[in-house]
Amino acid sequence: MDSCGFSIRGTIKNVEHKYIDEIFEKNDYLNEIYADDIEGAKEDLRVLEITPKEAAYLDHRTHPIFTRKFEF
């Protein structure tokens, strides 16, 4: 296998549309891909706040698989 992975465990909170305008202002790509209906996209998309508790990095290119765990 020639890939790497990253996993995060923690809590996710839906913050509704609190930051959606700021996210679109700071990320021009979103304005490009949703150019046909930016306001509709802003209504449909959800902003999630992720509070990580632990994470892991796995490198499948090595044998044995390299794993590094992190705690936040």
MMTF fields as JSON, N, C-alpha, C and O atoms, coordinates in Angstrom:
{
  "mmtfVersion": "1.0.0",
  "mmtfProducer": "UNKNOWN",
  "numBonds": 287,
  "numAtoms": 288,
  "numGroups": 72,
  "numChains": 1,
  "numModels": 1,
  "chainsPerModel": [1],
  "groupsPerChain": [72],
  "chainIdList": ["A"],
  "bondAtomList": [4, 2, 8, 6, 12, 10, 16, 14, 20, 18, 24, 22, 28, 26, 32, 30, 36, 34, 40, 38, 44, 42, 48, 46, 52, 50, 56, 54, 60, 58, 64, 62, 68, 66, 72, 70, 76, 74, 80, 78, 84, 82, 88, 86, 92, 90, 96, 94, 100, 98, 104, 102, 108, 106, 112, 110, 116, 114, 120, 118, 124, 122, 128, 126, 132, 130, 136, 134, 140, 138, 144, 142, 148, 146, 152, 150, 156, 154, 160, 158, 164, 162, 168, 166, 172, 170, 176, 174, 180, 178, 184, 182, 188, 186, 192, 190, 196, 194, 200, 198, 204, 202, 208, 206, 212, 210, 216, 214, 220, 218, 224, 222, 228, 226, 232, 230, 236, 234, 240, 238, 244, 242, 248, 246, 252, 250, 256, 254, 260, 258, 264, 262, 268, 266, 272, 270, 276, 274, 280, 278, 284, 282],
  "bondOrderList": [1, 1, 1, 1, 1, 1, 1, 1, 1, 1, 1, 1, 1, 1, 1, 1, 1, 1, 1, 1, 1, 1, 1, 1, 1, 1, 1, 1, 1, 1, 1, 1, 1, 1, 1, 1, 1, 1, 1, 1, 1, 1, 1, 1, 1, 1, 1, 1, 1, 1, 1, 1, 1, 1, 1, 1, 1, 1, 1, 1, 1, 1, 1, 1, 1, 1, 1, 1, 1, 1, 1],
  "groupList": [{"groupName": "MET", "atomNameList": ["N", "CA", "C", "O"], "elementList": ["N", "C", "C", "O"], "formalChargeList": [0, 0, 0, 0], "bondAtomList": [1, 0, 2, 1, 3, 2], "bondOrderList": [1, 1, 2], "singleLetterCode": "M", "chemCompType": "L-PEPTIDE LINKING"}, {"groupName": "ASP", "atomNameList": ["N", "CA", "C", "O"], "elementList": ["N", "C", "C", "O"], "formalChargeList": [0, 0, 0, 0], "bondAtomList": [1, 0, 2, 1, 3, 2], "bondOrderList": [1, 1, 2], "singleLetterCode": "D", "chemCompType": "L-PEPTIDE LINKING"}, {"groupName": "SER", "atomNameList": ["N", "CA", "C", "O"], "elementList": ["N", "C", "C", "O"], "formalChargeList": [0, 0, 0, 0], "bondAtomList": [1, 0, 2, 1, 3, 2], "bondOrderList": [1, 1, 2], "singleLetterCode": "S", "chemCompType": "L-PEPTIDE LINKING"}, {"groupName": "CYS", "atomNameList": ["N", "CA", "C", "O"], "elementList": ["N", "C", "C", "O"], "formalChargeList": [0, 0, 0, 0], "bondAtomList": [1, 0, 2, 1, 3, 2], "bondOrderList": [1, 1, 2], "singleLetterCode": "C", "chemCompType": "L-PEPTIDE LINKING"}, {"groupName": "GLY", "atomNameList": ["N", "CA", "C", "O"], "elementList": ["N", "C", "C", "O"], "formalChargeList": [0, 0, 0, 0], "bondAtomList": [1, 0, 2, 1, 3, 2], "bondOrderList": [1, 1, 2], "singleLetterCode": "G", "chemCompType": "PEPTIDE LINKING"}, {"groupName": "PHE", "atomNameList": ["N", "CA", "C", "O"], "elementList": ["N", "C", "C", "O"], "formalChargeList": [0, 0, 0, 0], "bondAtomList": [1, 0, 2, 1, 3, 2], "bondOrderList": [1, 1, 2], "singleLetterCode": "F", "chemCompType": "L-PEPTIDE LINKING"}, {"groupName": "ILE", "atomNameList": ["N", "CA", "C", "O"], "elementList": ["N", "C", "C", "O"], "formalChargeList": [0, 0, 0, 0], "bondAtomList": [1, 0, 2, 1, 3, 2], "bondOrderList": [1, 1, 2], "singleLetterCode": "I", "chemCompType": "L-PEPTIDE LINKING"}, {"groupName": "ARG", "atomNameList": ["N", "CA", "C", "O"], "elementList": ["N", "C", "C", "O"], "formalChargeList": [0, 0, 0, 0], "bondAtomList": [1, 0, 2, 1, 3, 2], "bondOrderList": [1, 1, 2], "singleLetterCode": "R", "chemCompType": "L-PEPTIDE LINKING"}, {"groupName": "THR", "atomNameList": ["N", "CA", "C", "O"], "elementList": ["N", "C", "C", "O"], "formalChargeList": [0, 0, 0, 0], "bondAtomList": [1, 0, 2, 1, 3, 2], "bondOrderList": [1, 1, 2], "singleLetterCode": "T", "chemCompType": "L-PEPTIDE LINKING"}, {"groupName": "LYS", "atomNameList": ["N", "CA", "C", "O"], "elementList": ["N", "C", "C", "O"], "formalChargeList": [0, 0, 0, 0], "bondAtomList": [1, 0, 2, 1, 3, 2], "bondOrderList": [1, 1, 2], "singleLetterCode": "K", "chemCompType": "L-PEPTIDE LINKING"}, {"groupName": "ASN", "atomNameList": ["N", "CA", "C", "O"], "elementList": ["N", "C", "C", "O"], "formalChargeList": [0, 0, 0, 0], "bondAtomList": [1, 0, 2, 1, 3, 2], "bondOrderList": [1, 1, 2], "singleLetterCode": "N", "chemCompType": "L-PEPTIDE LINKING"}, {"groupName": "VAL", "atomNameList": ["N", "CA", "C", "O"], "elementList": ["N", "C", "C", "O"], "formalChargeList": [0, 0, 0, 0], "bondAtomList": [1, 0, 2, 1, 3, 2], "bondOrderList": [1, 1, 2], "singleLetterCode": "V", "chemCompType": "L-PEPTIDE LINKING"}, {"groupName": "GLU", "atomNameList": ["N", "CA", "C", "O"], "elementList": ["N", "C", "C", "O"], "formalChargeList": [0, 0, 0, 0], "bondAtomList": [1, 0, 2, 1, 3, 2], "bondOrderList": [1, 1, 2], "singleLetterCode": "E", "chemCompType": "L-PEPTIDE LINKING"}, {"groupName": "HIS", "atomNameList": ["N", "CA", "C", "O"], "elementList": ["N", "C", "C", "O"], "formalChargeList": [0, 0, 0, 0], "bondAtomList": [1, 0, 2, 1, 3, 2], "bondOrderList": [1, 1, 2], "singleLetterCode": "H", "chemCompType": "L-PEPTIDE LINKING"}, {"groupName": "TYR", "atomNameList": ["N", "CA", "C", "O"], "elementList": ["N", "C", "C", "O"], "formalChargeList": [0, 0, 0, 0], "bondAtomList": [1, 0, 2, 1, 3, 2], "bondOrderList": [1, 1, 2], "singleLetterCode": "Y", "chemCompType": "L-PEPTIDE LINKING"}, {"groupName": "LEU", "atomNameList": ["N", "CA", "C", "O"], "elementList": ["N", "C", "C", "O"], "formalChargeList": [0, 0, 0, 0], "bondAtomList": [1, 0, 2, 1, 3, 2], "bondOrderList": [1, 1, 2], "singleLetterCode": "L", "chemCompType": "L-PEPTIDE LINKING"}, {"groupName": "ALA", "atomNameList": ["N", "CA", "C", "O"], "elementList": ["N", "C", "C", "O"], "formalChargeList": [0, 0, 0, 0], "bondAtomList": [1, 0, 2, 1, 3, 2], "bondOrderList": [1, 1, 2], "singleLetterCode": "A", "chemCompType": "L-PEPTIDE LINKING"}, {"groupName": "PRO", "atomNameList": ["N", "CA", "C", "O"], "elementList": ["N", "C", "C", "O"], "formalChargeList": [0, 0, 0, 0], "bondAtomList": [1, 0, 2, 1, 3, 2], "bondOrderList": [1, 1, 2], "singleLetterCode": "P", "chemCompType": "L-PEPTIDE LINKING"}],
  "groupTypeList": [0, 1, 2, 3, 4, 5, 2, 6, 7, 4, 8, 6, 9, 10, 11, 12, 13, 9, 14, 6, 1, 12, 6, 5, 12, 9, 10, 1, 14, 15, 10, 12, 6, 14, 16, 1, 1, 6, 12, 4, 16, 9, 12, 1, 15, 7, 11, 15, 12, 6, 8, 17, 9, 12, 16, 16, 14, 15, 1, 13, 7, 8, 13, 17, 6, 5, 8, 7, 9, 5, 12, 5],
  "groupIdList": [1, 2, 3, 4, 5, 6, 7, 8, 9, 10, 11, 12, 13, 14, 15, 16, 17, 18, 19, 20, 21, 22, 23, 24, 25, 26, 27, 28, 29, 30, 31, 32, 33, 34, 35, 36, 37, 38, 39, 40, 41, 42, 43, 44, 45, 46, 47, 48, 49, 50, 51, 52, 53, 54, 55, 56, 57, 58, 59, 60, 61, 62, 63, 64, 65, 66, 67, 68, 69, 70, 71, 72],
  "secStructList": [7, 7, 7, 3, 3, 3, 3, 3, 3, 3, 3, 3, 3, 3, 7, 6, 6, 6, 6, 2, 2, 2, 2, 2, 2, 2, 7, 2, 2, 2, 2, 2, 2, 6, 6, 6, 7, 2, 2, 2, 2, 2, 2, 2, 7, 7, 7, 3, 3, 3, 3, 3, 3, 3, 3, 3, 3, 3, 3, 6, 6, 1, 1, 1, 7, 3, 3, 3, 3, 3, 3, 7],
  "xCoordList": [0.83, 0.0, 0.879, 1.949, 0.453, 1.274, 0.487, 0.431, -0.111, -0.889, -0.663, -0.114, -1.103, -1.039, -2.434, -3.279, -2.667, -3.974, -3.854, -2.838, -4.905, -4.95, -6.352, -7.328, -6.47, -7.791, -7.839, -6.838, -9.021, -9.229, -10.431, -11.475, -10.268, -11.391, -11.613, -10.671, -12.883, -13.211, -14.688, -15.501, -15.026, -16.43, -16.657, -15.766, -17.863, -18.246, -19.504, -20.459, -19.481, -20.63, -21.052, -20.229, -22.33, -22.857, -23.089, -23.957, -22.316, -22.456, -23.362, -23.319, -24.186, -25.167, -24.457, -23.479, -24.928, -24.381, -23.618, -23.437, -23.18, -22.519, -21.313, -21.103, -20.532, -19.297, -19.344, -18.324, -20.492, -20.541, -20.098, -19.386, -20.502, -20.08, -18.577, -17.939, -18.01, -16.565, -15.812, -14.774, -16.328, -15.692, -15.693, -14.684, -16.807, -16.863, -15.963, -15.372, -15.849, -14.971, -13.502, -12.735, -13.114, -11.709, -11.332, -10.149, -12.316, -12.038, -12.666, -13.827, -11.893, -12.389, -12.884, -13.788, -12.3, -12.69, -14.174, -14.844, -14.692, -16.117, -16.984, -18.019, -16.563, -17.315, -17.282, -18.226, -16.212, -16.114, -17.018, -17.767, -16.953, -17.702, -19.198, -20.001, -19.576, -20.997, -21.474, -22.472, -20.772, -21.072, -22.521, -23.094, -23.114, -24.484, -25.51, -26.577, -25.217, -26.182, -25.465, -25.579, -24.733, -23.961, -24.878, -24.587, -25.967, -26.867, -27.507, -27.682, -27.856, -28.401, -27.383, -27.715, -26.127, -25.058, -24.865, -24.682, -24.906, -24.74, -25.853, -25.625, -27.036, -28.146, -27.971, -28.287, -27.466, -27.353, -26.145, -26.222, -25.042, -23.816, -23.916, -24.637, -23.196, -23.152, -21.718, -20.774, -21.576, -20.266, -20.137, -20.981, -19.08, -18.851, -17.617, -16.589, -17.731, -16.603, -16.093, -16.824, -14.85, -14.259, -13.317, -12.398, -13.558, -12.664, -11.96, -12.532, -10.715, -10.017, -9.597, -9.253, -9.633, -9.152, -7.93, -6.991, -7.953, -6.791, -6.781, -7.813, -5.618, -5.461, -4.387, -3.591, -4.39, -3.374, -2.983, -3.815, -1.709, -1.17, -0.691, 0.036, -1.095, -0.685, -0.027, -0.582, 1.149, 1.862, 1.892, 2.632, 1.082, 0.969, 2.095, 2.149, 2.988, 4.088, 5.221, 6.104, 5.211, 6.28, 5.775, 4.575, 6.713, 6.347, 7.238, 8.454, 6.726, 5.308, 4.763, 5.529, 3.455, 2.817, 3.256, 3.171, 3.728, 4.153, 2.916, 2.05, 2.833, 1.703, 2.228, 3.109, 1.682, 2.021, 0.706, -0.155, 0.546, -0.683, -0.422, 0.663, -1.444, -1.358, -2.543, -3.639, -2.336, -3.438, -3.441, -2.386, -4.622, -4.746, -5.198, -5.358],
  "yCoordList": [-1.174, 0.0, 1.245, 1.245, 2.281, 3.488, 4.722, 5.724, 4.633, 5.763, 5.988, 5.144, 7.149, 7.52, 7.915, 8.289, 7.829, 8.202, 8.973, 8.919, 9.683, 10.478, 10.365, 10.588, 10.029, 9.945, 10.847, 11.049, 11.384, 12.258, 11.743, 11.435, 11.655, 11.319, 12.51, 13.098, 12.845, 13.964, 14.258, 13.366, 15.501, 15.895, 16.857, 17.612, 16.81, 17.688, 18.431, 17.842, 19.728, 20.564, 21.31, 21.949, 21.224, 21.962, 23.399, 23.656, 24.332, 25.734, 26.482, 27.708, 25.705, 26.263, 27.152, 26.725, 28.352, 29.228, 30.409, 31.437, 30.249, 31.334, 31.905, 33.118, 31.058, 31.493, 31.374, 31.572, 31.058, 30.743, 31.909, 31.698, 33.138, 34.291, 34.488, 34.759, 34.354, 34.502, 33.418, 33.692, 32.204, 31.105, 31.378, 31.152, 31.857, 32.171, 33.354, 33.375, 34.331, 35.482, 35.068, 35.61, 34.102, 33.697, 32.585, 32.287, 31.966, 30.843, 31.095, 30.758, 31.688, 32.021, 30.803, 30.91, 29.66, 28.441, 28.132, 27.701, 28.343, 28.099, 28.988, 28.551, 30.226, 31.137, 30.686, 30.933, 30.034, 29.515, 28.305, 28.247, 27.342, 26.104, 26.272, 25.486, 27.285, 27.527, 28.809, 29.395, 29.248, 30.518, 30.616, 31.706, 29.499, 29.521, 29.839, 30.371, 29.528, 29.737, 29.813, 28.909, 30.896, 31.048, 31.084, 30.445, 31.818, 31.916, 30.564, 30.22, 29.801, 28.465, 27.55, 26.761, 27.662, 26.847, 27.208, 26.325, 28.496, 28.926, 28.377, 28.105, 28.216, 27.645, 26.138, 25.601, 25.462, 24.001, 23.497, 22.456, 24.222, 23.776, 23.937, 24.803, 23.108, 23.166, 23.414, 22.845, 24.258, 24.537, 23.708, 23.781, 22.928, 22.049, 22.501, 22.831, 22.51, 22.813, 21.488, 20.765, 21.178, 19.915, 20.179, 20.993, 19.484, 19.552, 18.199, 17.231, 18.14, 16.851, 16.435, 17.267, 15.121, 14.58, 13.701, 13.699, 12.955, 12.15, 11.98, 12.095, 11.709, 11.541, 10.493, 10.156, 9.993, 9.016, 9.235, 9.561, 9.047, 9.099, 7.698, 7.083, 7.193, 5.855, 5.96, 6.559, 5.376, 5.363, 3.921, 3.085, 3.649, 2.294, 1.965, 0.86, 2.923, 2.684, 1.905, 1.404, 1.795, 1.097, -0.24, -0.451, -1.122, -2.408, -2.642, -2.714, -2.764, -2.701, -1.276, -0.321, -1.148, 0.154, 1.074, 0.724, 2.258, 3.246, 3.924, 4.378, 3.99, 4.645, 5.605, 5.261, 6.79, 7.778, 8.291, 8.752, 8.214, 8.684, 9.995, 10.228, 10.841, 12.15, 12.351, 11.862, 13.054, 13.461, 14.965, 15.597, 15.538, 16.998, 17.43, 18.625],
  "zCoordList": [0.0, 0.0, 0.0, 0.61, -0.661, -0.722, -0.282, -0.995, 0.89, 1.371, 2.858, 3.566, 3.301, 4.706, 5.156, 4.342, 6.448, 6.963, 8.257, 8.95, 8.561, 9.771, 10.342, 9.625, 11.596, 12.217, 13.436, 14.123, 13.689, 14.838, 15.618, 15.044, 16.933, 17.81, 18.734, 19.265, 18.907, 19.769, 19.695, 19.453, 19.903, 19.859, 18.699, 18.309, 18.161, 17.062, 17.478, 17.985, 17.253, 17.586, 16.323, 15.668, 15.99, 14.852, 15.308, 16.142, 14.765, 15.149, 14.173, 14.071, 13.455, 12.513, 11.49, 10.876, 11.306, 10.263, 10.856, 10.204, 12.085, 12.806, 12.05, 12.056, 11.408, 10.745, 9.223, 8.565, 8.658, 7.222, 6.346, 5.364, 6.677, 5.867, 5.93, 4.913, 7.116, 7.291, 6.518, 5.916, 6.533, 5.812, 4.312, 3.645, 3.776, 2.353, 2.002, 0.922, 2.891, 2.65, 2.579, 1.783, 3.417, 3.499, 2.527, 2.365, 1.875, 0.985, -0.38, -0.612, -1.276, -2.619, -3.382, -4.21, -3.109, -3.821, -3.614, -4.552, -2.417, -2.164, -3.049, -3.553, -3.235, -4.098, -5.556, -6.307, -5.95, -7.321, -7.525, -8.5, -6.614, -6.845, -6.594, -7.096, -5.825, -5.577, -6.251, -5.831, -7.288, -7.948, -8.439, -8.443, -8.85, -9.361, -8.275, -8.582, -7.03, -5.95, -4.6, -3.772, -4.394, -3.155, -1.932, -0.921, -2.019, -0.862, -0.55, 0.619, -1.573, -1.356, -0.705, 0.18, -1.155, -0.569, 0.896, 1.735, 1.208, 2.594, 3.484, 4.663, 2.938, 3.702, 3.895, 4.956, 2.861, 2.893, 3.681, 4.332, 3.626, 4.292, 5.805, 6.3, 6.522, 7.985, 8.434, 7.888, 9.423, 9.996, 11.271, 12.165, 11.338, 12.484, 13.244, 12.651, 14.546, 15.423, 15.971, 16.647, 15.679, 16.104, 17.277, 17.18, 18.375, 19.525, 19.63, 20.132, 19.153, 19.156, 20.561, 21.401, 20.792, 22.054, 21.822, 22.618, 20.72, 20.348, 18.835, 18.175, 18.308, 16.871, 16.61, 17.486, 15.395, 15.012, 13.549, 12.702, 13.287, 11.925, 11.593, 12.373, 10.436, 10.002, 8.633, 7.712, 8.506, 7.233, 6.728, 7.244, 5.72, 5.169, 4.186, 3.647, 3.956, 3.019, 3.669, 2.972, 4.991, 5.693, 6.223, 6.395, 6.472, 7.042, 8.251, 8.075, 9.444, 9.777, 9.622, 9.5, 9.628, 9.463, 10.605, 11.782, 10.218, 11.203, 11.772, 11.024, 13.097, 13.755, 14.819, 15.606, 14.828, 15.855, 16.416, 15.666, 17.731, 18.374, 19.107, 19.64, 19.116, 19.758, 20.687, 20.413, 21.761, 22.628, 22.722, 22.771, 22.747, 22.822, 24.187, 24.436]
}
